[in-house]
């Protein structure tokens, strides 16, 4: 193993006598953008709740190697021949056996990393992968070469619904939609119930119309409006990777959780809400909804029109629907503030439903069930803890929640 390409971390869980049975492959050292940290939180949940080894790639495959492989595959239509002629930089051979091989990818363009792993299928009894964002528009003929790397998996999971049928058809492998999750124990405001000192939190993509209205509302009403201020074009010689990179994904998730569970209102919109031409009719939803609900905020925004969203957020007022451009946002918030009992009920429902349905451990359960791999004892223990916490919150009198959750 070449240490300049991989970082291999082995962990034997203190609550289990078993050797590592899952091999995780992570892109976190290469793709360290702030928007990708939620996927790495999923990896951390698996790492902490099962007997797993974590393999972190430290450098991406050479772009020249990728192009040669792509051309060879196109001309010969033979993956074995392309593998032979383009062996890849620092090919890696596994010397341990695992019950499950589980790499996660932010997008399908990272799949070429598998080219360097030469015997993973022989060493792993089962194999699944999770691709967090896979838009149908990525499926251009020039990109089909990376789908070859999916044909050896027992099951493929994708965090966007629009490409599922095409991936299944092109790979011949079962492909299932798996929405994001969240570390609900980290994001839950209970039992400490921190003071919600941030009145409005608006992160990531935003409407300039709504943002301007919130700036004016905050100045007039003296409320705390928290929002992003970085702009790539305003930083000389900066790249997106440099501007939005994080030093430590786990630390960023902790910071985000502490911000959101101290926020009264939180904006969540459908994926790429301001890129109409890119998404066309494919409306998806990302991590913001799960984060806001788990933290017990009142979510405001424009959710997708989809059966999937209605399935995962099917309780009343999970999100207060407002247009992406909402110049009257100040009036909307003032009207909601006049309904403290409703707000307390929303916060309670959001937290309880998140604990029971949207923790990452439930996503892991879905994955393990797809390939007949039994859950670990630690995983079952976490599920029991989530259920217990949800029951405790559910039993709190609504009157108490008006005072505590609305503070």
C-alpha positions in Angstrom: 0.0 0.0 0.0 1.3 3.4 -1.0 0.9 5.8 1.9 1.0 8.9 -0.4 -2.3 7.7 -2.0 -4.2 6.0 0.8 -4.7 6.4 4.5 -5.8 3.2 6.1 -7.4 3.4 9.6 -8.3 0.2 11.4 -10.7 0.1 14.3 -11.8 -2.8 16.4 -14.9 -1.5 18.1 -14.6 -1.7 21.9 -18.2 -3.1 22.2 -17.6 -5.9 19.8 -15.1 -8.8 19.8 -15.4 -9.2 16.0 -12.8 -8.1 13.6 -13.8 -5.4 11.1 -16.4 -6.8 8.8 -17.1 -3.7 6.7 -14.6 -1.8 4.5 -15.6 1.8 3.9 -13.9 3.9 1.2 -14.1 7.6 1.6 -13.3 10.6 -0.6 -13.2 13.0 2.3 -9.5 13.9 2.0 -9.8 14.8 -1.6 -13.3 16.3 -1.8 -13.5 18.4 1.3 -16.1 21.0 0.3 -18.5 22.1 3.1 -21.5 20.8 1.1 -20.1 17.2 1.2 -19.7 16.9 4.9 -23.1 15.2 5.4 -22.0 12.2 3.5 -18.9 11.9 5.6 -21.1 12.1 8.7 -22.8 8.9 7.3 -19.4 7.2 7.1 -18.7 8.3 10.7 -22.0 6.8 11.9 -21.1 3.5 10.3 -17.6 3.6 11.6 -18.8 4.2 15.1 -21.7 1.7 15.1 -20.1 -1.3 13.4 -16.8 -3.1 13.1 -15.5 -1.2 10.2 -12.2 -0.2 8.5 -12.0 3.2 6.8 -9.9 3.7 3.7 -9.4 7.3 2.9 -8.1 8.2 -0.6 -5.4 11.0 -0.3 -5.1 11.8 -4.0 -7.3 11.5 -7.0 -6.3 9.3 -10.0 -4.2 11.1 -12.6 -6.3 12.8 -15.2 -4.1 11.5 -17.9 -4.8 8.0 -16.7 -8.5 8.6 -16.7 -8.4 10.0 -20.3 -6.4 7.0 -21.6 -8.7 4.6 -19.9 -11.8 6.4 -21.3 -10.4 6.4 -24.8 -9.3 2.7 -24.6 -12.7 1.7 -23.3 -14.4 3.6 -26.1 -12.3 2.2 -28.9 -12.3 -1.4 -27.7 -15.5 -1.6 -25.8 -13.7 -3.9 -23.4 -13.2 -3.0 -19.7 -10.8 -5.9 -19.1 -8.6 -4.7 -21.9 -8.7 -1.1 -20.6 -7.8 -2.4 -17.1 -4.9 -4.3 -18.6 -3.5 -1.4 -20.8 -4.2 1.2 -18.1 -3.3 -0.4 -14.8 -3.8 2.8 -12.8 -1.5 4.7 -10.5 -0.5 2.7 -7.5 -2.8 -0.3 -7.9 -4.0 -1.5 -4.5 -4.6 -5.2 -3.6 -6.5 -6.1 -0.4 -5.0 -8.7 1.8 -8.0 -8.9 4.2 -11.4 -10.4 3.7 -14.6 -8.5 4.5 -18.3 -9.2 4.7 -19.2 -5.9 3.0 -17.4 -3.5 0.7 -19.0 -0.1 1.0 -17.5 2.9 -0.9 -19.4 6.2 -0.9 -19.2 8.8 -3.6 -20.3 12.4 -3.8 -21.0 12.0 -7.6 -20.5 9.4 -10.3 -17.4 11.2 -11.5 -15.5 9.9 -8.5 -16.2 6.2 -9.5 -12.9 6.0 -11.4 -11.2 5.8 -8.0 -12.3 2.1 -8.1 -9.9 1.5 -11.0 -7.0 1.2 -8.6 -8.7 -1.4 -6.4 -7.8 -4.7 -8.1 -9.2 -7.5 -6.0 -12.0 -6.0 -3.9 -14.7 -8.2 -5.4 -12.7 -11.4 -4.6 -12.0 -10.2 -1.0 -15.5 -9.0 -0.1 -18.5 -11.2 0.2 -21.0 -8.5 -0.5 -20.6 -5.1 -2.2 -22.8 -2.0 -2.2 -22.1 1.7 -3.0 -23.8 5.0 -2.3 -23.6 7.8 -4.8 -24.9 10.9 -3.0 -25.8 13.0 -6.1 -26.4 11.5 -9.5 -28.4 13.7 -11.9 -29.8 12.2 -15.0 -28.0 14.9 -17.0 -24.7 13.2 -16.0 -25.7 10.2 -18.1 -24.1 11.4 -21.4 -22.6 8.7 -23.7 -19.2 10.2 -23.1 -19.5 9.4 -19.4 -20.8 5.8 -19.7 -17.3 4.5 -19.1 -17.6 5.1 -15.3 -20.8 3.0 -15.2 -18.7 0.0 -15.8 -17.4 0.3 -12.3 -20.9 -0.3 -10.9 -21.5 -3.6 -12.6 -19.7 -5.6 -10.0 -21.8 -4.3 -7.1 -24.7 -6.3 -5.6 -26.7 -3.2 -5.1 -26.4 0.5 -6.0 -27.9 3.3 -3.8 -28.4 6.8 -5.1 -29.4 10.0 -3.3 -31.3 11.5 -6.2 -34.4 9.8 -7.6 -34.3 11.1 -11.2 -31.6 8.8 -12.5 -32.6 5.5 -10.8 -34.2 3.8 -13.9 -31.4 4.8 -16.2 -28.7 3.5 -13.9 -30.6 0.2 -13.5 -30.9 -0.2 -17.3 -27.3 0.8 -18.1 -25.6 -1.3 -15.4 -28.0 -4.3 -15.1 -27.7 -4.0 -11.3 -30.5 -3.2 -8.8 -30.5 0.5 -8.0 -32.5 2.1 -5.2 -33.2 5.6 -4.1 -31.9 6.4 -0.6 -32.4 9.9 0.6 -29.9 11.7 2.9 -30.1 11.2 6.7 -28.6 13.0 9.6 -27.0 12.3 13.0 -30.2 13.1 14.9 -28.5 12.7 18.3 -26.0 15.4 17.4 -28.6 17.7 15.9 -31.4 17.2 18.5 -32.0 20.1 20.9 -33.1 17.7 23.5 -32.4 17.2 26.4 -30.3 20.4 26.8 -32.8 22.6 25.0 -30.3 25.4 24.1 -31.6 29.0 23.9 -32.6 29.8 20.3 -30.7 33.0 20.1 -30.6 33.0 16.2 -34.0 34.2 14.9 -33.5 33.3 11.3 -30.8 31.0 9.7 -30.4 31.0 6.0 -27.4 28.9 4.6 -26.3 28.0 1.1 -28.3 28.8 -2.0 -30.8 31.7 -1.3 -33.1 34.0 -3.1 -31.7 37.6 -3.4 -35.3 38.8 -3.0 -35.9 36.9 0.2 -32.5 37.7 1.5 -32.9 41.5 1.0 -36.3 41.4 2.7 -34.8 39.5 5.7 -31.9 42.1 5.9 -34.5 44.9 6.2 -36.7 42.9 8.6 -33.7 42.2 10.8 -32.8 45.9 10.9 -36.3 47.0 11.6 -37.2 44.4 14.3 -33.7 44.0 15.8 -33.7 40.2 15.2 -30.6 38.1 14.6 -30.5 37.0 11.0 -27.6 34.5 10.3 -26.5 34.0 6.7 -23.4 33.3 4.5 -21.3 36.2 3.4 -18.6 34.5 1.2 -18.7 35.1 -2.5 -16.2 33.2 -4.7 -15.9 35.9 -7.3 -14.9 38.4 -4.7 -11.8 36.6 -3.7 -8.8 37.0 -6.0 -7.4 33.7 -7.4 -9.7 31.7 -5.3 -11.3 28.4 -6.4 -14.5 26.8 -5.2 -12.5 24.1 -3.6 -10.3 26.5 -1.7 -13.1 28.8 -0.7 -15.6 26.3 0.6 -13.1 23.6 1.9 -13.2 22.5 5.5 -10.4 21.3 7.7 -12.4 18.6 9.5 -15.8 17.3 8.4 -16.8 16.1 11.8 -16.0 19.4 13.4 -18.0 21.2 10.7 -21.1 19.0 11.3 -20.9 19.8 15.1 -20.7 23.5 14.4 -23.6 23.3 12.0 -25.7 21.3 14.5 -25.1 23.9 17.2 -26.1 26.7 14.9 -29.3 25.1 13.7 -30.6 23.9 17.1 -30.1 27.5 18.3 -32.2 28.9 15.4 -35.9 29.5 15.5 -36.5 29.6 11.8 -34.4 27.8 9.2 -34.6 27.9 5.4 -34.7 24.7 3.4 -35.4 24.6 -0.4 -35.5 21.9 -3.0 -32.1 20.9 -4.5 -30.5 23.5 -6.9 -33.6 25.6 -6.6 -31.9 28.5 -8.5 -30.7 26.3 -11.4 -33.9 25.8 -13.3 -32.2 24.9 -16.6 -30.1 22.2 -14.9 -32.8 20.4 -13.0 -35.5 20.8 -15.6 -38.4 18.8 -14.3 -36.4 16.7 -11.8 -37.1 18.1 -8.4 -35.0 16.6 -5.6 -34.3 17.4 -2.0 -31.2 17.4 0.0 -29.8 17.5 3.5 -31.2 20.8 4.7 -34.7 19.4 5.4 -33.3 16.6 7.5 -31.0 18.9 9.4 -33.6 21.5 10.1 -36.2 18.9 11.3 -33.7 17.1 13.5 -32.8 20.4 15.2 -36.4 21.3 15.9 -36.5 24.4 13.8 -39.5 25.9 12.0 -38.5 25.2 8.4 -39.4 27.8 5.7 -38.9 27.3 2.0 -39.9 25.7 -1.3 -39.9 21.9 -1.1 -39.9 19.7 -4.2 -43.2 18.5 -5.7 -42.5 14.8 -5.4 -44.0 11.6 -3.9 -40.6 11.0 -2.2 -40.7 14.2 -0.3 -44.3 13.7 0.8 -43.3 10.2 2.0 -40.4 11.3 4.2 -42.0 14.5 5.5 -45.6 13.5 5.8 -46.5 15.1 9.2 -48.3 18.5 9.4 -46.2 21.6 9.0 -42.9 19.7 8.5 -42.1 22.8 6.4 -44.0 26.0 6.1 -44.2 26.4 2.3 -43.2 29.8 1.0 -42.1 30.9 -2.5 -38.3 31.0 -3.2 -38.7 34.7 -3.8 -40.7 35.9 -0.7 -40.5 39.7 -0.3 -43.2 39.5 2.4 -41.0 37.1 4.6 -41.1 39.6 7.5 -44.9 39.4 7.7 -44.8 35.6 7.4 -42.5 35.3 10.4 -44.5 37.8 12.4 -47.6 35.9 11.8 -46.0 32.6 12.8 -44.6 34.2 16.0 -48.2 35.0 17.0 -48.9 31.2 17.1 -46.7 29.8 19.9 -48.7 26.6 20.5 -48.4 25.8 16.8 -44.7 26.4 16.7 -44.1 24.2 19.8 -46.1 21.4 18.2 -44.1 21.8 14.9 -40.8 21.6 16.8 -41.8 18.6 18.7 -43.1 16.7 15.7 -39.9 17.6 13.7 -37.6 16.2 16.4 -39.6 13.1 17.2 -40.1 12.1 13.5 -36.4 12.7 12.8 -35.3 10.5 15.7 -37.7 7.7 14.6 -37.1 7.9 10.8 -34.3 10.0 9.6 -31.2 9.1 11.6 -28.4 7.7 9.4 -28.7 4.4 11.2 -32.0 3.8 9.4 -30.3 4.4 6.0 -27.6 1.9 7.0 -30.3 -0.6 7.9 -31.8 -0.3 4.5 -28.5 -1.0 2.9 -27.6 -4.0 5.0 -31.0 -5.5 4.4 -30.6 -5.3 0.6 -27.6 -7.7 0.8 -28.7 -9.8 3.7 -26.1 -8.5 6.1 -27.2 -8.6 9.8 -27.1 -5.4 11.8 -24.4 -5.1 14.5 -25.3 -5.0 18.2 -24.1 -1.4 18.5 -26.4 -0.4 15.6 -29.4 -2.0 17.4 -28.3 -0.2 20.6 -28.4 3.1 18.8 -31.8 2.4 17.4 -33.1 1.7 20.9 -31.5 5.0 22.1 -33.2 6.9 19.4 -36.6 5.4 20.1 -36.2 6.0 23.9 -35.3 9.7 23.3 -38.3 10.1 20.9 -40.7 8.6 23.5 -39.3 11.0 26.2 -39.9 14.0 24.0 -43.4 12.8 22.9 -44.5 12.6 26.6 -43.5 16.2 27.4 -46.6 18.3 27.9 -47.2 20.7 25.1 -47.4 23.6 27.5 -43.8 23.0 28.6 -42.7 22.9 25.0 -44.2 26.3 24.3 -41.9 27.7 27.0 -38.8 25.6 26.2 -38.7 24.9 22.4 -39.9 28.4 21.6 -37.2 30.2 23.7 
